[in-house]
């Protein structure tokens, strides 16, 4: 599915307050920030854009779809209401192994596949951990 359509779908799903989806979006944002794909600075201004981008990757995972980049022109993205940084983020995702390019290119063009790294983190975000709590009483 087209990246811009995925972002629009993700925005609606984030607004619906689906706890599983939102947890996976938060995990994906953290992964992308830790890899240096998304910036740590100015998150108060750009946090919603980062969440929408990460939400697009999560939406592709949930729908079992690939991410498609029809045009690398920033003007096309801007006219469709998307951030012009999307192409740079997708390129970084390909370089850092979050997305894989089916035809061997080292940049984002055409069909992008979700990598095992990303799917691992998305599956791990849903796991509930049961850790027993042992309380130790210390005598004064």
mmCIF file of the C-alpha atoms, coordinates in Angstrom:
data_MODEL
# 
_entry.id   MODEL 
# 
loop_
_atom_site.group_PDB 
_atom_site.id 
_atom_site.type_symbol 
_atom_site.label_atom_id 
_atom_site.label_alt_id 
_atom_site.label_comp_id 
_atom_site.label_asym_id 
_atom_site.label_entity_id 
_atom_site.label_seq_id 
_atom_site.pdbx_PDB_ins_code 
_atom_site.Cartn_x 
_atom_site.Cartn_y 
_atom_site.Cartn_z 
_atom_site.occupancy 
_atom_site.B_iso_or_equiv 
_atom_site.pdbx_formal_charge 
_atom_site.auth_seq_id 
_atom_site.auth_comp_id 
_atom_site.auth_asym_id 
_atom_site.auth_atom_id 
_atom_site.pdbx_PDB_model_num 
ATOM 1   C CA . UNK A 1 1   ? 0.000  0.000   0.000  1.00 0.00 ? 1   UNK A CA 1 
ATOM 2   C CA . UNK A 1 2   ? 1.194  3.531   -0.730 1.00 0.00 ? 2   UNK A CA 1 
ATOM 3   C CA . UNK A 1 3   ? 3.085  5.172   2.155  1.00 0.00 ? 3   UNK A CA 1 
ATOM 4   C CA . UNK A 1 4   ? 0.843  8.260   2.168  1.00 0.00 ? 4   UNK A CA 1 
ATOM 5   C CA . UNK A 1 5   ? -2.295 6.116   2.355  1.00 0.00 ? 5   UNK A CA 1 
ATOM 6   C CA . UNK A 1 6   ? -0.704 4.093   5.159  1.00 0.00 ? 6   UNK A CA 1 
ATOM 7   C CA . UNK A 1 7   ? 0.046  7.299   7.080  1.00 0.00 ? 7   UNK A CA 1 
ATOM 8   C CA . UNK A 1 8   ? -3.538 8.511   6.709  1.00 0.00 ? 8   UNK A CA 1 
ATOM 9   C CA . UNK A 1 9   ? -4.820 5.132   7.877  1.00 0.00 ? 9   UNK A CA 1 
ATOM 10  C CA . UNK A 1 10  ? -2.402 5.180   10.814 1.00 0.00 ? 10  UNK A CA 1 
ATOM 11  C CA . UNK A 1 11  ? -3.515 8.658   11.902 1.00 0.00 ? 11  UNK A CA 1 
ATOM 12  C CA . UNK A 1 12  ? -7.117 7.468   12.110 1.00 0.00 ? 12  UNK A CA 1 
ATOM 13  C CA . UNK A 1 13  ? -6.120 4.347   14.013 1.00 0.00 ? 13  UNK A CA 1 
ATOM 14  C CA . UNK A 1 14  ? -3.966 6.308   16.480 1.00 0.00 ? 14  UNK A CA 1 
ATOM 15  C CA . UNK A 1 15  ? -6.880 8.664   17.114 1.00 0.00 ? 15  UNK A CA 1 
ATOM 16  C CA . UNK A 1 16  ? -9.153 5.693   17.861 1.00 0.00 ? 16  UNK A CA 1 
ATOM 17  C CA . UNK A 1 17  ? -7.026 4.895   20.954 1.00 0.00 ? 17  UNK A CA 1 
ATOM 18  C CA . UNK A 1 18  ? -6.436 1.234   20.147 1.00 0.00 ? 18  UNK A CA 1 
ATOM 19  C CA . UNK A 1 19  ? -4.065 0.247   22.988 1.00 0.00 ? 19  UNK A CA 1 
ATOM 20  C CA . UNK A 1 20  ? -2.279 -2.567  21.114 1.00 0.00 ? 20  UNK A CA 1 
ATOM 21  C CA . UNK A 1 21  ? -1.737 -0.444  18.022 1.00 0.00 ? 21  UNK A CA 1 
ATOM 22  C CA . UNK A 1 22  ? -0.577 2.575   20.038 1.00 0.00 ? 22  UNK A CA 1 
ATOM 23  C CA . UNK A 1 23  ? 1.876  0.443   22.036 1.00 0.00 ? 23  UNK A CA 1 
ATOM 24  C CA . UNK A 1 24  ? 3.350  -0.885  18.802 1.00 0.00 ? 24  UNK A CA 1 
ATOM 25  C CA . UNK A 1 25  ? 3.592  2.654   17.419 1.00 0.00 ? 25  UNK A CA 1 
ATOM 26  C CA . UNK A 1 26  ? 5.438  3.792   20.562 1.00 0.00 ? 26  UNK A CA 1 
ATOM 27  C CA . UNK A 1 27  ? 7.811  0.837   20.292 1.00 0.00 ? 27  UNK A CA 1 
ATOM 28  C CA . UNK A 1 28  ? 8.457  1.575   16.625 1.00 0.00 ? 28  UNK A CA 1 
ATOM 29  C CA . UNK A 1 29  ? 9.107  5.266   17.319 1.00 0.00 ? 29  UNK A CA 1 
ATOM 30  C CA . UNK A 1 30  ? 11.594 4.259   20.030 1.00 0.00 ? 30  UNK A CA 1 
ATOM 31  C CA . UNK A 1 31  ? 13.316 1.842   17.628 1.00 0.00 ? 31  UNK A CA 1 
ATOM 32  C CA . UNK A 1 32  ? 13.533 4.449   14.857 1.00 0.00 ? 32  UNK A CA 1 
ATOM 33  C CA . UNK A 1 33  ? 14.893 7.067   17.274 1.00 0.00 ? 33  UNK A CA 1 
ATOM 34  C CA . UNK A 1 34  ? 17.452 4.665   18.716 1.00 0.00 ? 34  UNK A CA 1 
ATOM 35  C CA . UNK A 1 35  ? 18.726 3.902   15.202 1.00 0.00 ? 35  UNK A CA 1 
ATOM 36  C CA . UNK A 1 36  ? 18.985 7.611   14.389 1.00 0.00 ? 36  UNK A CA 1 
ATOM 37  C CA . UNK A 1 37  ? 16.287 7.519   11.719 1.00 0.00 ? 37  UNK A CA 1 
ATOM 38  C CA . UNK A 1 38  ? 13.968 9.877   13.586 1.00 0.00 ? 38  UNK A CA 1 
ATOM 39  C CA . UNK A 1 39  ? 15.434 12.847  15.387 1.00 0.00 ? 39  UNK A CA 1 
ATOM 40  C CA . UNK A 1 40  ? 15.343 13.232  19.154 1.00 0.00 ? 40  UNK A CA 1 
ATOM 41  C CA . UNK A 1 41  ? 15.286 17.009  18.926 1.00 0.00 ? 41  UNK A CA 1 
ATOM 42  C CA . UNK A 1 42  ? 12.085 19.006  18.655 1.00 0.00 ? 42  UNK A CA 1 
ATOM 43  C CA . UNK A 1 43  ? 9.878  16.036  19.504 1.00 0.00 ? 43  UNK A CA 1 
ATOM 44  C CA . UNK A 1 44  ? 7.280  18.359  21.001 1.00 0.00 ? 44  UNK A CA 1 
ATOM 45  C CA . UNK A 1 45  ? 6.828  19.894  17.540 1.00 0.00 ? 45  UNK A CA 1 
ATOM 46  C CA . UNK A 1 46  ? 7.335  16.826  15.354 1.00 0.00 ? 46  UNK A CA 1 
ATOM 47  C CA . UNK A 1 47  ? 6.241  13.981  17.621 1.00 0.00 ? 47  UNK A CA 1 
ATOM 48  C CA . UNK A 1 48  ? 2.880  13.584  15.911 1.00 0.00 ? 48  UNK A CA 1 
ATOM 49  C CA . UNK A 1 49  ? 4.574  13.319  12.503 1.00 0.00 ? 49  UNK A CA 1 
ATOM 50  C CA . UNK A 1 50  ? 6.974  10.680  13.863 1.00 0.00 ? 50  UNK A CA 1 
ATOM 51  C CA . UNK A 1 51  ? 4.043  8.743   15.320 1.00 0.00 ? 51  UNK A CA 1 
ATOM 52  C CA . UNK A 1 52  ? 2.167  8.878   12.011 1.00 0.00 ? 52  UNK A CA 1 
ATOM 53  C CA . UNK A 1 53  ? 5.234  7.586   10.134 1.00 0.00 ? 53  UNK A CA 1 
ATOM 54  C CA . UNK A 1 54  ? 5.798  4.774   12.642 1.00 0.00 ? 54  UNK A CA 1 
ATOM 55  C CA . UNK A 1 55  ? 2.060  4.094   12.585 1.00 0.00 ? 55  UNK A CA 1 
ATOM 56  C CA . UNK A 1 56  ? 2.267  3.574   8.827  1.00 0.00 ? 56  UNK A CA 1 
ATOM 57  C CA . UNK A 1 57  ? 4.834  0.822   9.356  1.00 0.00 ? 57  UNK A CA 1 
ATOM 58  C CA . UNK A 1 58  ? 2.672  -0.747  12.075 1.00 0.00 ? 58  UNK A CA 1 
ATOM 59  C CA . UNK A 1 59  ? -0.417 -0.520  9.816  1.00 0.00 ? 59  UNK A CA 1 
ATOM 60  C CA . UNK A 1 60  ? 1.495  -2.310  7.060  1.00 0.00 ? 60  UNK A CA 1 
ATOM 61  C CA . UNK A 1 61  ? 2.413  -5.006  9.593  1.00 0.00 ? 61  UNK A CA 1 
ATOM 62  C CA . UNK A 1 62  ? -1.189 -5.417  10.778 1.00 0.00 ? 62  UNK A CA 1 
ATOM 63  C CA . UNK A 1 63  ? -2.584 -5.549  7.247  1.00 0.00 ? 63  UNK A CA 1 
ATOM 64  C CA . UNK A 1 64  ? 0.246  -7.848  6.068  1.00 0.00 ? 64  UNK A CA 1 
ATOM 65  C CA . UNK A 1 65  ? 1.109  -5.428  3.294  1.00 0.00 ? 65  UNK A CA 1 
ATOM 66  C CA . UNK A 1 66  ? 4.276  -4.019  1.848  1.00 0.00 ? 66  UNK A CA 1 
ATOM 67  C CA . UNK A 1 67  ? 5.134  -0.326  1.912  1.00 0.00 ? 67  UNK A CA 1 
ATOM 68  C CA . UNK A 1 68  ? 5.120  1.182   -1.571 1.00 0.00 ? 68  UNK A CA 1 
ATOM 69  C CA . UNK A 1 69  ? 6.832  4.374   -2.672 1.00 0.00 ? 69  UNK A CA 1 
ATOM 70  C CA . UNK A 1 70  ? 5.316  5.536   -5.947 1.00 0.00 ? 70  UNK A CA 1 
ATOM 71  C CA . UNK A 1 71  ? 7.151  8.844   -6.143 1.00 0.00 ? 71  UNK A CA 1 
ATOM 72  C CA . UNK A 1 72  ? 10.288 10.189  -4.500 1.00 0.00 ? 72  UNK A CA 1 
ATOM 73  C CA . UNK A 1 73  ? 9.340  13.771  -5.365 1.00 0.00 ? 73  UNK A CA 1 
ATOM 74  C CA . UNK A 1 74  ? 8.822  15.891  -2.264 1.00 0.00 ? 74  UNK A CA 1 
ATOM 75  C CA . UNK A 1 75  ? 6.342  18.072  -4.123 1.00 0.00 ? 75  UNK A CA 1 
ATOM 76  C CA . UNK A 1 76  ? 4.080  15.062  -4.689 1.00 0.00 ? 76  UNK A CA 1 
ATOM 77  C CA . UNK A 1 77  ? 4.223  14.185  -0.999 1.00 0.00 ? 77  UNK A CA 1 
ATOM 78  C CA . UNK A 1 78  ? 3.535  17.767  0.064  1.00 0.00 ? 78  UNK A CA 1 
ATOM 79  C CA . UNK A 1 79  ? 0.515  18.065  -2.237 1.00 0.00 ? 79  UNK A CA 1 
ATOM 80  C CA . UNK A 1 80  ? -0.878 14.857  -0.755 1.00 0.00 ? 80  UNK A CA 1 
ATOM 81  C CA . UNK A 1 81  ? -0.515 16.241  2.772  1.00 0.00 ? 81  UNK A CA 1 
ATOM 82  C CA . UNK A 1 82  ? 2.512  14.234  3.905  1.00 0.00 ? 82  UNK A CA 1 
ATOM 83  C CA . UNK A 1 83  ? 5.806  15.349  5.404  1.00 0.00 ? 83  UNK A CA 1 
ATOM 84  C CA . UNK A 1 84  ? 8.619  15.952  2.948  1.00 0.00 ? 84  UNK A CA 1 
ATOM 85  C CA . UNK A 1 85  ? 10.990 14.093  5.312  1.00 0.00 ? 85  UNK A CA 1 
ATOM 86  C CA . UNK A 1 86  ? 9.324  10.747  4.548  1.00 0.00 ? 86  UNK A CA 1 
ATOM 87  C CA . UNK A 1 87  ? 11.711 9.889   1.716  1.00 0.00 ? 87  UNK A CA 1 
ATOM 88  C CA . UNK A 1 88  ? 14.778 10.530  3.895  1.00 0.00 ? 88  UNK A CA 1 
ATOM 89  C CA . UNK A 1 89  ? 13.276 8.429   6.705  1.00 0.00 ? 89  UNK A CA 1 
ATOM 90  C CA . UNK A 1 90  ? 12.442 5.585   4.316  1.00 0.00 ? 90  UNK A CA 1 
ATOM 91  C CA . UNK A 1 91  ? 15.961 5.729   2.840  1.00 0.00 ? 91  UNK A CA 1 
ATOM 92  C CA . UNK A 1 92  ? 17.418 5.501   6.348  1.00 0.00 ? 92  UNK A CA 1 
ATOM 93  C CA . UNK A 1 93  ? 15.070 2.601   7.144  1.00 0.00 ? 93  UNK A CA 1 
ATOM 94  C CA . UNK A 1 94  ? 16.441 0.717   4.137  1.00 0.00 ? 94  UNK A CA 1 
ATOM 95  C CA . UNK A 1 95  ? 20.074 1.509   5.008  1.00 0.00 ? 95  UNK A CA 1 
ATOM 96  C CA . UNK A 1 96  ? 19.655 0.568   8.692  1.00 0.00 ? 96  UNK A CA 1 
ATOM 97  C CA . UNK A 1 97  ? 17.723 -2.645  7.992  1.00 0.00 ? 97  UNK A CA 1 
ATOM 98  C CA . UNK A 1 98  ? 14.262 -1.703  9.237  1.00 0.00 ? 98  UNK A CA 1 
ATOM 99  C CA . UNK A 1 99  ? 12.843 -2.106  5.739  1.00 0.00 ? 99  UNK A CA 1 
ATOM 100 C CA . UNK A 1 100 ? 14.319 -4.194  2.962  1.00 0.00 ? 100 UNK A CA 1 
ATOM 101 C CA . UNK A 1 101 ? 14.359 -3.374  -0.696 1.00 0.00 ? 101 UNK A CA 1 
ATOM 102 C CA . UNK A 1 102 ? 13.112 -6.214  -2.860 1.00 0.00 ? 102 UNK A CA 1 
ATOM 103 C CA . UNK A 1 103 ? 15.151 -5.266  -5.912 1.00 0.00 ? 103 UNK A CA 1 
ATOM 104 C CA . UNK A 1 104 ? 18.510 -4.674  -4.185 1.00 0.00 ? 104 UNK A CA 1 
ATOM 105 C CA . UNK A 1 105 ? 18.543 -0.873  -4.192 1.00 0.00 ? 105 UNK A CA 1 
ATOM 106 C CA . UNK A 1 106 ? 20.113 0.944   -1.250 1.00 0.00 ? 106 UNK A CA 1 
ATOM 107 C CA . UNK A 1 107 ? 17.355 3.558   -1.130 1.00 0.00 ? 107 UNK A CA 1 
ATOM 108 C CA . UNK A 1 108 ? 13.582 3.541   -0.885 1.00 0.00 ? 108 UNK A CA 1 
ATOM 109 C CA . UNK A 1 109 ? 11.866 3.076   -4.224 1.00 0.00 ? 109 UNK A CA 1 
ATOM 110 C CA . UNK A 1 110 ? 9.071  0.776   -5.272 1.00 0.00 ? 110 UNK A CA 1 
ATOM 111 C CA . UNK A 1 111 ? 8.044  -2.021  -2.912 1.00 0.00 ? 111 UNK A CA 1 
ATOM 112 C CA . UNK A 1 112 ? 9.639  -2.088  0.550  1.00 0.00 ? 112 UNK A CA 1 
ATOM 113 C CA . UNK A 1 113 ? 9.348  -5.166  2.747  1.00 0.00 ? 113 UNK A CA 1 
ATOM 114 C CA . UNK A 1 114 ? 9.169  -5.139  6.529  1.00 0.00 ? 114 UNK A CA 1 
ATOM 115 C CA . UNK A 1 115 ? 12.386 -6.605  7.883  1.00 0.00 ? 115 UNK A CA 1 
ATOM 116 C CA . UNK A 1 116 ? 12.657 -9.334  10.532 1.00 0.00 ? 116 UNK A CA 1 
ATOM 117 C CA . UNK A 1 117 ? 14.097 -6.681  12.885 1.00 0.00 ? 117 UNK A CA 1 
ATOM 118 C CA . UNK A 1 118 ? 10.938 -4.583  12.712 1.00 0.00 ? 118 UNK A CA 1 
ATOM 119 C CA . UNK A 1 119 ? 8.558  -7.533  12.919 1.00 0.00 ? 119 UNK A CA 1 
ATOM 120 C CA . UNK A 1 120 ? 10.440 -8.834  15.975 1.00 0.00 ? 120 UNK A CA 1 
ATOM 121 C CA . UNK A 1 121 ? 9.925  -5.550  17.823 1.00 0.00 ? 121 UNK A CA 1 
ATOM 122 C CA . UNK A 1 122 ? 6.279  -5.352  16.782 1.00 0.00 ? 122 UNK A CA 1 
ATOM 123 C CA . UNK A 1 123 ? 5.619  -8.876  18.044 1.00 0.00 ? 123 UNK A CA 1 
ATOM 124 C CA . UNK A 1 124 ? 7.552  -8.182  21.243 1.00 0.00 ? 124 UNK A CA 1 
ATOM 125 C CA . UNK A 1 125 ? 5.504  -5.038  21.947 1.00 0.00 ? 125 UNK A CA 1 
ATOM 126 C CA . UNK A 1 126 ? 2.408  -7.204  22.534 1.00 0.00 ? 126 UNK A CA 1 
ATOM 127 C CA . UNK A 1 127 ? 4.008  -9.666  24.929 1.00 0.00 ? 127 UNK A CA 1 
ATOM 128 C CA . UNK A 1 128 ? 2.875  -9.387  28.526 1.00 0.00 ? 128 UNK A CA 1 
ATOM 129 C CA . UNK A 1 129 ? 5.611  -10.243 30.977 1.00 0.00 ? 129 UNK A CA 1 
ATOM 130 C CA . UNK A 1 130 ? 4.738  -11.813 34.285 1.00 0.00 ? 130 UNK A CA 1 
ATOM 131 C CA . UNK A 1 131 ? 7.547  -11.172 36.717 1.00 0.00 ? 131 UNK A CA 1 
ATOM 132 C CA . UNK A 1 132 ? 6.980  -12.380 40.252 1.00 0.00 ? 132 UNK A CA 1 
ATOM 133 C CA . UNK A 1 133 ? 7.555  -9.754  42.900 1.00 0.00 ? 133 UNK A CA 1 
ATOM 134 C CA . UNK A 1 134 ? 9.409  -10.906 45.963 1.00 0.00 ? 134 UNK A CA 1 
ATOM 135 C CA . UNK A 1 135 ? 9.304  -8.522  48.856 1.00 0.00 ? 135 UNK A CA 1 
ATOM 136 C CA . UNK A 1 136 ? 12.114 -8.665  51.327 1.00 0.00 ? 136 UNK A CA 1 
ATOM 137 C CA . UNK A 1 137 ? 11.468 -7.292  54.769 1.00 0.00 ? 137 UNK A CA 1 
ATOM 138 C CA . UNK A 1 138 ? 14.458 -5.629  56.320 1.00 0.00 ? 138 UNK A CA 1 
ATOM 139 C CA . UNK A 1 139 ? 14.542 -5.458  60.095 1.00 0.00 ? 139 UNK A CA 1 
ATOM 140 C CA . UNK A 1 140 ? 15.593 -2.075  61.468 1.00 0.00 ? 140 UNK A CA 1 
# 
